[in-house]
């Protein structure tokens, strides 16, 4: 663990889920006004230059940006996929990692991850059929295996189950669809943050 100070909520982006009439940067800026501190920029279908431009715009909106898969200058960190090489994070100040089972949690910790996500914790509208869901028991196992490395519950996290993930020992929650699809994303962020204090 690198002593990175992480908030209780990470927002993962997916511009394809943002309702018509809204855009990704504006959505994240609204969320920042509600207290969002850190965003994990996905948008993996875009060229790196476009992702970097979006990262700069999000930084200007007042959030710390972690880039999924590939670190680029200006980003605070990189979030690696479960099977991705640890060396893809060599240039980044710190890194997190996606995990879906006990073995991946162990590998993430051994590989020096500063935090990890465990997913899916519930049925996910963003990735229907992805799973099986690990549930609260899976979160507890991940937390026990991770030791001092903060664990974020991801996949199917909503306002209604966020508190139960914290109660299961998660440092916090990572949310994508519940915020990206929301007519009032800032309102959802505020409510989730209230649940995971």
BELCOR-V477224 format. One record per residue. N is the residue number from 0. RES is the residue in three letters. PHI is phi in whole degrees, 0 to 359 (none if undefined). Layout:
{{N/RES/PHI} {N/RES/PHI}}
This chain:
{{0/UNK/none} {1/UNK/261} {2/UNK/76} {3/UNK/291} {4/UNK/271} {5/UNK/254} {6/UNK/285} {7/UNK/276} {8/UNK/230} {9/UNK/247} {10/UNK/255} {11/UNK/263} {12/UNK/266} {13/UNK/202} {14/UNK/297} {15/UNK/291} {16/UNK/267} {17/UNK/290} {18/UNK/300} {19/UNK/305} {20/UNK/94} {21/UNK/241} {22/UNK/232} {23/UNK/297} {24/UNK/296} {25/UNK/297} {26/UNK/297} {27/UNK/293} {28/UNK/299} {29/UNK/299} {30/UNK/295} {31/UNK/298} {32/UNK/293} {33/UNK/266} {34/UNK/113} {35/UNK/299} {36/UNK/249} {37/UNK/228} {38/UNK/235} {39/UNK/260} {40/UNK/277} {41/UNK/266} {42/UNK/48} {43/UNK/289} {44/UNK/277} {45/UNK/267} {46/UNK/298} {47/UNK/303} {48/UNK/299} {49/UNK/293} {50/UNK/298} {51/UNK/294} {52/UNK/296} {53/UNK/296} {54/UNK/302} {55/UNK/296} {56/UNK/297} {57/UNK/292} {58/UNK/299} {59/UNK/294} {60/UNK/280} {61/UNK/104} {62/UNK/244} {63/UNK/279} {64/UNK/251} {65/UNK/253} {66/UNK/265} {67/UNK/286} {68/UNK/73} {69/UNK/230} {70/UNK/276} {71/UNK/232} {72/UNK/308} {73/UNK/102} {74/UNK/279} {75/UNK/285} {76/UNK/193} {77/UNK/233} {78/UNK/251} {79/UNK/271} {80/UNK/290} {81/UNK/304} {82/UNK/265} {83/UNK/287} {84/UNK/295} {85/UNK/300} {86/UNK/292} {87/UNK/293} {88/UNK/254} {89/UNK/301} {90/UNK/274} {91/UNK/276} {92/UNK/300} {93/UNK/201} {94/UNK/215} {95/UNK/244} {96/UNK/212} {97/UNK/282} {98/UNK/225} {99/UNK/228} {100/UNK/202} {101/UNK/300} {102/UNK/298} {103/UNK/293} {104/UNK/298} {105/UNK/300} {106/UNK/294} {107/UNK/298} {108/UNK/295} {109/UNK/298} {110/UNK/275} {111/UNK/86} {112/UNK/298} {113/UNK/276} {114/UNK/199} {115/UNK/215} {116/UNK/251} {117/UNK/245} {118/UNK/205} {119/UNK/279} {120/UNK/272} {121/UNK/207} {122/UNK/302} {123/UNK/242} {124/UNK/291} {125/UNK/289} {126/UNK/227} {127/UNK/299} {128/UNK/84} {129/UNK/278} {130/UNK/159} {131/UNK/286} {132/UNK/294} {133/UNK/276} {134/UNK/66} {135/UNK/295} {136/UNK/296} {137/UNK/294} {138/UNK/296} {139/UNK/300} {140/UNK/298} {141/UNK/299} {142/UNK/297} {143/UNK/296} {144/UNK/289} {145/UNK/283} {146/UNK/63} {147/UNK/276} {148/UNK/277} {149/UNK/297} {150/UNK/248} {151/UNK/249} {152/UNK/281} {153/UNK/222} {154/UNK/93} {155/UNK/83} {156/UNK/282} {157/UNK/229} {158/UNK/305} {159/UNK/290} {160/UNK/243} {161/UNK/298} {162/UNK/297} {163/UNK/292} {164/UNK/289} {165/UNK/295} {166/UNK/297} {167/UNK/281} {168/UNK/111} {169/UNK/298} {170/UNK/299} {171/UNK/189} {172/UNK/234} {173/UNK/241} {174/UNK/234} {175/UNK/235} {176/UNK/300} {177/UNK/300} {178/UNK/265} {179/UNK/301} {180/UNK/275} {181/UNK/287} {182/UNK/297} {183/UNK/234} {184/UNK/299} {185/UNK/297} {186/UNK/296} {187/UNK/295} {188/UNK/302} {189/UNK/299} {190/UNK/289} {191/UNK/297} {192/UNK/299} {193/UNK/296} {194/UNK/286} {195/UNK/249} {196/UNK/305}}
